[in-house]
Amino acid sequence: MNVRNLALLGVVLFLLIALIAVMQSPTRGGNASEEISFSAFLRQAESGSISAVEIEGDRISGKNGTGDFFTYAPPLEMNIGERLTNDYGVDVTVEPMNRNNGLMAILSGWLPLFIIIGLWFLVWRQMQGGSGRAMSFGKSKARLLTEHHGRVTFDDVAGVDEAKEELQEVVEFLQDPSKFQRLGGKIPKGALLIGPPGTGKTLIARAVAGEANVPFFTISGSDFVEMFVGVGASRVRDMFEQAKKNAPCIIFIDEIDAVGRSRGAGLGGGNDEREQTLNQLLVEMDGFESNEGIILIAATNRPDVLDPALLRPGRFDRQVMVGNPDIIGREKILKVHMRNVPVAKDVDPKVVARGTPGFSGADLANLVNEAALLAARRGKRVVAMREFEDAKDKVMMGPERRSMVMSDKEKTLTAYHESGHAIVAINVPASDPVHKATIIPRGRALGMVMQLPEDDKLSMSKIEMISRLAIMMGGRVAEELKFGEDNVTAGAASDIQQATRLARAMVTRWGLSDAIGPVDYAEDQGEVFLGQQLVRSSHVSEDTSKKIEEEVRKLVQGGMDSARRILTEKYDDWVALSEGLLEYETLSGKEITDLLNGKPPERPDIDASGPTSAVPVVKPKKKDNPGGEFGGDPEPSGA
């Protein structure tokens, strides 16, 4: 019920209450009457003080020696008029009941019924209304964006040139359909945007509508399904009916996997209401009736769970991959987001793009925003490169925990642990350059060593994997060599976990073990509730499992032996770097190189704007980070 109807109902109730109050008020004019008791009235009548009265219902009024009066007869006094006339000689006039009193009685009896009928009428009107009103479950929740304000075009989308090329044909068809129809060509009815979260799938869909200058309906996949049966299918029908009225147009369904999952799969046969919604969507896209001029664009980051019928030709004809951008794409995206940010002359988007491998478009937008917030917090008028470096660290690894109190023993252990990672990374056969090392706590880590690749990496060789195992175990070996086996801490828990996962993948997935061979022994990752794997049974024999465990242990132990050999040979460099971390807390890659060559880092004075330029680097998500980072786990429970 909207505000207008509530206000109308309130006014009606107020007027009815006011009317009742007016009718209940005295209606007689003249001087004010005095109310006397019925016993006093009888005594005055008997004494002759009252010569005439008027009887109206149970009310008796008249005049006595002092003026006007009125009283009320008891309920049992049925013949009060005859008694007054015969016994006391009073002239009695009987008046009919006041009309207002009768109307009031009628209203008091019928008013509740009137109110109930009025409320029912308002609810009925709401049921007949549009999608935003109560009980209108079958109406589509798609919102129509005409892009009069905040229009997005392909100029606002960067880093996804291949996706823009794929969708440019859709734009041309919407602008000039006859160009394709003359040759008998048909535009694809649907385009499915596939990619990780934050890569700009929704932005690309809006750009298509902005370029074509056509109506743009947007809805989420979860908006179709409700607790009521048949609502989802009804909303799909209503959505396409609205689209036909505005054709040519674009319908964008975000997170289509919420409604487009495989039908009849999984335990219990699936969700019948969701499946009926999907059936209606399939019919509307390529059913008996054609929908000319309606192009459906959907986005998902889970294409593996979609129903095969949704992906066949005639429905989602094109599947456009929208992946994380490369270094050139990241540079273009940064330039787009820097348009509205006053940046200093020392800011180079190419340098920032090189230091953010694996970042999505949303991550880069957040990076620029964090840099602007840092500059504002420090009282600057422009955003300098220093703010971008600090923002990158904060986005990837979290804010510094400088307030955390670490004992000298903990600091020393962390410094030798992290310098162990760095020295091994510098001396292994194949490794990415060390970008930064720090012993300042960030997140759950007490310290960290960050490696960044010189270029975007799409694969990893066997020698790089073996080198990576040695780097991961460098911290654990450093603790053993410096403090003894009995004083080893739980700080290497995450390192051991990552090394074990890498070694197991080398053996079971990538065929890099001579004892096992090029056979896939990885565990099935199928979803039980999608019917992809109803029983999680292992297809690996006991003997093979034993060999796999032996090979995994051999690889991890080999990495540990390599790290021990390097730290023993480069003992002086290891100690020098550890002492440098204890003194400066954070060292960049160039400062580490200078320190190992006997040149101490040159540090500018620390001002009120924050820490020096050598700020600890950020910890990227493991799945998106082609480089590497190795930090100590402060929680012993993780061991």
C-alpha positions in Angstrom: 0.0 0.0 0.0 1.6 3.3 -1.1 1.7 6.5 0.8 -1.1 8.1 -1.2 -3.6 5.4 -0.3 -2.6 5.5 3.4 -3.1 9.2 3.5 -6.5 8.9 1.9 -7.6 6.2 4.4 -6.4 8.4 7.2 -8.4 11.4 6.0 -11.6 9.3 5.7 -11.2 7.9 9.2 -10.6 11.4 10.6 -13.8 12.7 9.0 -15.9 9.8 10.3 -14.6 10.3 13.9 -15.2 14.0 13.6 -18.8 13.4 12.4 -19.5 11.1 15.2 -18.2 13.6 17.7 -20.4 16.3 16.3 -23.5 14.1 16.4 -22.8 13.2 20.0 -22.5 16.8 21.1 -25.7 18.6 22.4 -27.8 20.1 19.7 -30.1 22.3 21.7 -29.6 26.0 21.6 -30.4 28.6 24.3 -29.2 28.8 27.8 -27.3 26.0 29.4 -29.6 23.5 31.1 -29.0 22.2 34.6 -29.0 18.4 35.1 -30.9 17.2 38.2 -31.5 13.8 39.6 -34.7 11.9 38.7 -35.7 11.9 42.5 -35.4 15.6 42.7 -37.4 15.9 39.5 -40.3 13.8 41.0 -40.3 16.0 44.2 -40.4 19.2 42.2 -43.3 17.8 40.1 -45.2 16.7 43.2 -44.7 20.2 44.8 -46.0 21.9 41.6 -42.7 23.6 40.7 -42.9 22.0 37.2 -45.9 22.7 35.0 -44.7 21.2 31.6 -42.0 18.9 30.4 -40.8 17.4 27.1 -39.9 13.7 26.9 -37.5 12.6 24.1 -36.5 9.0 24.6 -35.3 8.7 28.2 -34.4 12.4 28.4 -36.9 14.6 30.3 -36.5 18.4 30.0 -38.4 21.4 31.1 -38.5 24.5 33.4 -38.7 24.9 37.1 -38.4 27.8 39.4 -34.7 28.2 38.9 -34.5 27.8 35.1 -34.1 25.1 32.5 -33.3 21.6 33.6 -33.0 18.0 32.3 -32.9 14.5 33.7 -33.0 10.9 32.5 -35.7 8.4 33.3 -34.7 5.1 34.7 -35.1 2.1 32.3 -38.0 0.6 34.3 -40.0 3.8 34.2 -42.1 2.8 31.2 -45.2 5.0 32.0 -43.5 8.1 33.2 -45.7 10.3 31.0 -49.0 9.0 32.3 -47.8 9.2 35.9 -46.7 12.8 35.5 -50.0 13.8 33.9 -52.4 11.9 36.2 -50.6 12.2 39.5 -48.9 15.6 39.3 -50.9 17.4 36.6 -47.8 18.1 34.5 -48.4 19.0 30.9 -46.3 16.3 29.0 -45.1 16.7 25.4 -43.5 13.7 23.7 -41.0 14.4 21.0 -39.6 11.8 18.6 -36.0 10.8 19.0 -33.4 13.1 17.6 -32.5 12.3 14.1 -28.8 12.8 14.8 -28.9 10.1 17.5 -30.5 7.7 15.1 -27.9 8.4 12.4 -25.2 8.0 15.1 -26.6 4.6 16.0 -26.6 3.5 12.4 -23.0 4.7 11.9 -21.7 3.1 15.1 -23.2 -0.2 13.9 -22.1 -0.1 10.3 -18.8 1.9 10.6 -16.6 -1.2 11.2 -18.0 -2.9 8.2 -17.4 0.2 6.1 -13.8 0.2 7.2 -13.3 -3.5 6.4 -14.8 -3.0 2.9 -12.6 0.0 2.3 -9.4 -1.8 3.3 -10.3 -4.8 1.1 -10.9 -2.4 -1.8 -7.5 -0.8 -1.4 -5.8 -4.2 -1.3 -7.7 -5.3 -4.4 -6.5 -2.2 -6.2 -2.9 -3.0 -5.2 -3.3 -6.5 -6.6 -4.2 -5.1 -9.9 -1.2 -2.7 -10.0 2.3 -2.9 -11.5 5.4 -4.9 -10.5 6.2 -2.6 -7.6 2.9 -3.2 -5.7 1.8 -5.9 -3.3 0.7 -9.3 -4.5 1.9 -8.6 -8.1 4.2 -11.6 -7.9 3.9 -12.5 -11.6 5.2 -9.1 -12.8 8.7 -8.8 -14.1 11.2 -7.0 -11.9 13.4 -5.9 -14.8 14.3 -2.3 -14.7 14.3 -0.2 -17.8 17.4 2.0 -18.3 17.1 4.5 -21.1 20.6 5.8 -20.5 19.6 9.5 -20.6 22.0 10.1 -17.7 25.2 8.3 -17.0 25.4 6.7 -20.5 28.2 4.2 -20.9 29.9 3.6 -24.2 32.8 1.5 -25.4 35.1 4.4 -24.6 34.4 3.8 -21.0 35.4 0.1 -21.3 39.1 -0.8 -21.5 41.2 -3.9 -21.3 38.7 -6.2 -23.1 39.3 -5.4 -26.7 38.3 -8.9 -27.9 35.0 -8.8 -26.1 34.2 -5.4 -27.6 34.9 -6.7 -31.0 32.6 -9.7 -30.5 29.8 -7.4 -29.4 30.4 -4.6 -31.9 28.3 -6.7 -34.4 25.4 -6.7 -32.0 25.6 -2.9 -31.9 25.7 -2.6 -35.7 22.6 -4.8 -36.0 20.6 -2.8 -33.5 21.6 0.4 -35.3 20.9 -0.9 -38.9 19.2 -4.3 -39.0 18.6 -4.2 -42.8 22.4 -4.4 -43.4 22.4 -8.0 -42.3 18.9 -8.9 -43.3 19.5 -8.1 -47.0 22.0 -11.0 -47.1 19.7 -13.3 -45.1 21.9 -13.0 -42.0 20.4 -13.3 -38.5 21.9 -11.7 -35.5 22.7 -14.0 -32.6 19.8 -14.0 -30.1 22.0 -14.2 -27.1 25.5 -13.4 -25.9 26.9 -15.0 -22.8 29.6 -13.1 -21.0 31.9 -15.5 -19.1 34.7 -14.4 -16.8 35.9 -14.1 -13.2 34.2 -11.6 -10.9 35.1 -7.9 -11.4 36.2 -8.1 -15.0 33.5 -5.7 -16.3 30.8 -8.0 -17.7 28.0 -5.7 -16.6 29.8 -2.6 -17.8 30.2 -4.2 -21.2 26.5 -5.0 -21.5 25.7 -1.4 -20.6 28.2 -0.1 -23.1 26.4 -2.2 -25.8 23.1 -0.5 -25.0 24.8 2.9 -24.8 26.5 2.5 -28.2 23.3 1.2 -29.9 21.2 3.8 -28.0 18.3 1.4 -27.4 16.3 0.6 -24.2 18.2 -1.6 -21.7 16.3 -4.0 -19.4 18.4 -5.3 -16.5 17.5 -8.0 -14.0 19.3 -10.5 -11.8 18.9 -14.2 -12.1 17.7 -14.5 -8.5 14.8 -12.1 -9.2 12.9 -14.7 -11.1 12.5 -17.3 -8.4 10.2 -16.8 -5.4 8.6 -19.0 -2.8 5.3 -19.2 -4.9 4.9 -21.8 -7.6 4.8 -20.4 -11.2 6.1 -17.0 -10.3 9.4 -17.3 -12.1 7.9 -18.4 -15.4 5.3 -15.7 -15.2 8.0 -13.1 -14.7 9.9 -14.4 -17.7 6.8 -14.0 -19.9 6.1 -10.5 -18.6 9.7 -9.5 -19.1 9.6 -10.5 -22.8 6.2 -8.8 -23.3 7.7 -5.6 -22.0 10.7 -6.0 -24.2 8.5 -6.6 -27.3 6.8 -3.2 -26.7 10.3 -1.5 -26.6 12.0 -3.5 -29.4 14.7 -3.3 -30.5 16.1 -3.5 -27.1 18.6 -5.4 -24.9 17.7 -7.7 -21.9 20.6 -8.2 -19.5 20.4 -11.0 -16.9 23.2 -10.8 -14.4 24.3 -14.0 -12.6 22.2 -16.2 -14.9 23.5 -19.4 -13.1 21.0 -18.6 -10.4 18.2 -19.7 -12.7 20.1 -21.5 -15.5 21.6 -24.5 -13.7 21.4 -27.9 -15.2 17.9 -29.4 -14.9 17.1 -32.7 -13.2 20.5 -33.2 -11.8 21.8 -33.7 -8.3 20.3 -35.2 -5.2 16.5 -35.0 -5.1 16.0 -34.2 -8.8 16.7 -30.4 -8.5 14.5 -27.5 -7.9 11.3 -27.8 -9.8 10.3 -24.1 -9.6 13.7 -23.0 -10.9 13.5 -25.6 -13.7 10.1 -24.3 -14.8 11.5 -20.8 -14.9 14.4 -22.0 -17.0 12.0 -23.9 -19.4 10.1 -20.7 -19.9 13.3 -18.7 -20.6 14.3 -21.3 -23.2 10.9 -21.1 -24.9 11.0 -17.3 -25.0 14.5 -17.3 -26.5 14.0 -19.8 -29.3 10.5 -21.2 -29.1 7.5 -21.4 -31.3 7.2 -17.6 -31.5 10.1 -15.5 -32.6 11.2 -12.4 -30.7 12.5 -10.1 -33.3 14.7 -7.2 -32.2 15.3 -8.6 -28.7 18.9 -9.5 -27.8 19.6 -11.2 -24.6 22.9 -10.7 -22.8 23.8 -12.7 -19.7 26.8 -12.8 -17.4 28.1 -15.6 -15.2 31.3 -16.7 -13.6 30.1 -20.3 -13.4 29.6 -21.5 -17.0 30.2 -25.1 -16.0 26.9 -25.4 -14.1 24.7 -24.0 -16.9 22.1 -26.2 -18.7 23.3 -27.4 -22.1 20.0 -26.4 -23.7 20.8 -22.8 -22.7 24.1 -22.8 -24.6 23.0 -24.4 -27.9 22.8 -22.4 -31.1 19.7 -20.3 -31.4 19.8 -19.3 -27.8 23.2 -18.1 -26.4 24.9 -18.3 -29.7 28.0 -16.5 -28.6 30.1 -17.0 -25.6 32.3 -14.1 -25.0 35.3 -14.6 -22.6 36.0 -11.6 -20.4 39.1 -12.5 -18.5 41.5 -10.6 -16.3 43.4 -8.0 -18.4 47.0 -8.2 -19.4 49.6 -5.5 -18.7 48.4 -3.4 -21.7 44.8 -3.8 -20.7 45.5 -2.9 -17.1 47.3 0.2 -18.2 44.2 1.2 -20.3 41.9 0.5 -17.4 44.0 2.6 -15.0 43.9 5.5 -17.5 40.1 5.3 -17.6 39.7 5.4 -13.8 42.3 8.2 -13.5 40.3 10.5 -15.6 38.4 11.9 -12.5 41.4 11.8 -10.2 44.0 14.6 -10.1 47.3 12.7 -10.4 50.8 14.0 -10.0 53.4 14.1 -12.8 55.3 11.1 -11.4 52.4 8.7 -11.8 53.0 6.3 -14.6 50.1 4.0 -15.3 52.4 1.5 -17.0 54.5 1.1 -13.9 51.4 0.6 -11.8 50.1 -1.9 -14.3 53.3 -3.9 -14.2 53.1 -4.2 -10.4 49.5 -5.4 -10.4 49.5 -8.9 -12.1 46.3 -10.8 -11.8 44.2 -7.7 -11.0 40.7 -7.4 -12.5 39.0 -4.2 -13.6 37.3 -3.9 -10.2 40.6 -4.4 -8.4 42.2 -1.6 -10.4 39.2 0.7 -9.8 39.5 0.0 -6.1 43.3 0.6 -6.2 42.7 4.1 -7.8 40.0 4.9 -5.2 42.3 3.8 -2.3 45.1 5.9 -3.6 42.8 9.0 -3.8 41.6 8.3 -0.2 45.2 8.0 1.0 46.1 11.3 -0.6 43.1 13.1 0.9 43.9 11.6 4.3 47.5 13.0 4.0 46.3 16.4 3.0 47.6 16.4 -0.6 46.0 18.0 -3.6 47.1 15.5 -6.1 47.6 11.7 -6.0 51.3 10.8 -6.3 53.0 7.5 -7.2 53.7 7.0 -3.5 49.9 6.8 -2.8 49.5 4.3 -5.6 52.3 2.1 -4.1 50.8 2.3 -0.6 47.3 1.7 -1.9 48.6 -1.4 -3.9 50.0 -2.8 -0.7 46.8 -2.2 1.2 44.5 -3.7 -1.4 46.6 -6.8 -1.9 47.6 -7.5 1.7 45.6 -5.3 4.0 46.6 -2.3 6.2 49.7 -2.3 8.2 49.4 -3.4 11.8 52.1 -1.1 13.2 50.3 -1.0 16.5 51.0 -4.7 17.0 53.8 -5.1 19.6 56.4 -7.7 18.7 59.2 -8.7 21.0 62.8 -8.5 19.9 62.8 -12.3 19.7 59.8 -12.4 17.4 61.3 -9.6 15.2 64.6 -11.4 14.8 62.9 -14.7 14.0 60.6 -13.0 11.4 63.6 -11.2 9.8 65.6 -14.4 9.4 62.6 -16.2 8.2 61.7 -13.7 5.5 65.3 -13.1 4.4 65.6 -16.9 4.0 62.8 -16.7 1.4 64.4 -13.7 -0.3 68.0 -15.2 -0.5 66.7 -18.4 -1.9 64.5 -16.6 -4.4 67.5 -14.6 -5.6 69.7 -17.7 -6.1 67.4 -20.4 -7.5 67.7 -21.2 -11.3 64.3 -19.8 -12.3 62.4 -17.2 -10.3 60.6 -13.9 -10.5 62.5 -10.9 -9.2 62.1 -10.0 -5.6 59.9 -6.9 -5.4 59.8 -6.2 -1.7 60.5 -7.7 1.7 59.0 -6.6 5.0 58.7 -7.7 8.6 55.8 -5.3 9.4 52.7 -7.4 10.2 49.9 -7.2 7.7 46.8 -9.3 7.9 47.6 -12.7 9.5 51.3 -12.6 8.4 54.1 -11.3 10.6 56.2 -10.6 7.5 56.3 -11.2 3.8 58.5 -11.4 0.7 56.9 -10.4 -2.6 57.9 -11.5 -6.1 56.5 -9.9 -9.2 57.0 -11.1 -12.7 58.6 -8.9 -15.3 55.8 -9.9 -17.8 52.4 -11.5 -17.6 52.9 -15.3 -17.1 50.4 -17.8 -18.5 52.2 -21.0 -17.6 55.0 -22.4 -15.4 57.8 -24.7 -16.3 59.1 -27.6 -14.3 62.3 -25.8 -13.3 60.2 -22.9 -12.1 58.0 -25.2 -10.0 61.1 -26.8 -8.4 62.6 -23.4 -7.7 59.3 -22.3 -6.2 59.3 -25.2 -3.8 62.8 -24.2 -2.6 61.6 -20.6 -2.1 58.6 -21.7 -0.1 60.7 -23.9 2.2 63.4 -21.2 2.6 61.8 -19.7 5.7 61.5 -23.0 7.5 65.2 -23.9 6.7 66.3 -20.4 7.8 64.7 -21.0 11.2 66.4 -24.4 11.6 69.9 -23.0 10.6 69.6 -20.0 12.8 67.8 -21.2 15.9 68.1 -25.0 15.8 65.5 -27.7 15.1 64.1 -27.5 18.6 63.2 -23.8 18.2 61.4 -24.0 14.9 58.0 -22.2 15.1 54.7 -22.6 13.4 55.4 -19.6 11.1 56.0 -21.8 8.1 52.6 -23.5 8.2 51.2 -21.6 5.2 54.5 -22.2 3.3 54.3 -25.9 3.9 50.7 -26.0 2.8 51.4 -24.2 -0.4 54.4 -26.3 -1.2 52.4 -29.5 -0.6 49.6 -28.4 -2.9 52.1 -27.5 -5.6 54.0 -30.8 -5.3 50.7 -32.8 -5.4 49.6 -31.0 -8.5 52.9 -31.7 -10.2 52.5 -35.4 -9.5 48.7 -36.0 -9.9 47.7 -33.3 -12.5 50.7 -32.3 -14.6 52.5 -35.6 -15.0 55.9 -34.3 -13.8 56.9 -37.4 -11.7 58.8 -40.2 -13.4 57.6 -42.7 -10.9 53.9 -41.9 -11.5 54.0 -41.0 -15.2 51.8 -38.7 -17.2 48.5 -39.9 -15.7 45.8 -37.8 -14.1 45.3 -38.9 -10.5 43.8 -35.7 -9.3 40.6 -35.9 -7.2 37.3 -35.3 -9.0 36.0 -31.8 -8.3 32.4 -32.4 -9.6 29.5 -30.9 -7.7 27.4 -33.5 -6.0 24.2 -31.4 -6.2 24.7 -30.8 -9.9 24.8 -34.5 -10.6 28.4 -34.4 -11.8 29.6 -36.8 -9.1 27.0 -38.5 -7.0 29.6 -40.7 -5.2 33.0 -39.4 -4.2 34.9 -42.6 -4.8 38.6 -42.8 -5.3 39.8 -44.4 -8.5 43.4 -44.6 -7.3 44.7 -47.9 -5.9 46.4 -48.2 -2.6 49.8 -48.8 -4.1 49.5 -45.8 -6.4 48.3 -43.6 -3.5 51.4 -44.6 -1.6 53.6 -43.8 -4.6 51.9 -40.4 -4.9 52.6 -39.6 -1.3 56.2 -40.6 -1.6 56.7 -38.5 -4.7 55.0 -35.5 -3.1 57.3 -35.8 -0.1 60.3 -36.3 -2.3 59.6 -33.0 -4.2 59.0 -31.0 -1.0 62.1 -32.5 0.7 64.1 -31.7 -2.5 63.0 -28.1 -2.2 64.0 -28.0 1.4 67.4 -29.5 0.6 68.0 -26.9 -2.1 67.0 -24.1 0.2 69.4 -25.4 2.9 72.3 -25.6 0.3 71.7 -22.0 -0.9 71.4 -20.5 2.6 74.6 -22.3 3.7 76.5 -21.1 0.6 75.1 -17.5 0.9 75.3 -17.3 4.7 76.8 -13.8 4.7 74.2 -12.4 2.3 71.4 -14.0 4.4 72.7 -12.5 7.7 73.2 -9.1 6.0 69.7 -9.0 4.7 68.3 -10.1 8.0 70.1 -7.3 9.8 68.9 -4.9 7.2 65.3 -5.9 7.7 65.7 -5.5 11.5 67.0 -2.0 10.9 64.7 -0.8 8.1 61.7 -3.2 8.5 60.9 -2.9 4.8 63.2 -3.2 1.8 62.4 -2.8 -1.9 63.9 -5.1 -4.5 66.5 -2.4 -5.5 67.4 -1.8 -1.8 67.9 -5.5 -1.3 70.3 -5.6 -4.2 72.2 -2.6 -3.0 72.4 -4.0 0.5 73.9 -7.3 -0.7 76.5 -5.3 -2.6 77.5 -3.5 0.5 75.5 -0.3 -0.1 73.1 0.7 2.6 69.6 1.9 1.6 69.2 5.7 1.1 66.0 6.6 3.0 64.3 10.1 2.8 63.1 11.7 6.0 59.8 10.3 7.2 57.2 13.0 7.1 53.6 13.3 8.3 52.3 11.8 5.1 53.1 8.3 6.2 55.8 5.7 5.9 58.7 5.8 3.4 58.3 4.7 -0.1 59.5 1.3 0.7 56.2 0.0 2.1 55.4 -3.7 2.4 53.8 -5.2 -0.7 50.4 -6.5 -1.0 49.4 -10.1 -0.9 47.5 -11.0 -4.1 45.0 -13.8 -4.2 46.9 -17.1 -4.7 44.8 -18.1 -7.7 45.4 -14.8 -9.5 49.1 -14.2 -8.5 51.6 -15.4 -11.1 54.4 -14.2 -8.8 54.7 -15.3 -5.3 54.7 -14.2 -1.6 55.8 -16.0 1.5 54.8 -14.9 4.9 54.9 -16.3 8.4 51.7 -17.5 10.0 51.4 -15.9 13.5 48.9 -18.6 14.7 50.5 -21.7 16.1 47.2 -23.5 15.5 47.9 -23.4 11.8 51.0 -25.7 12.2 
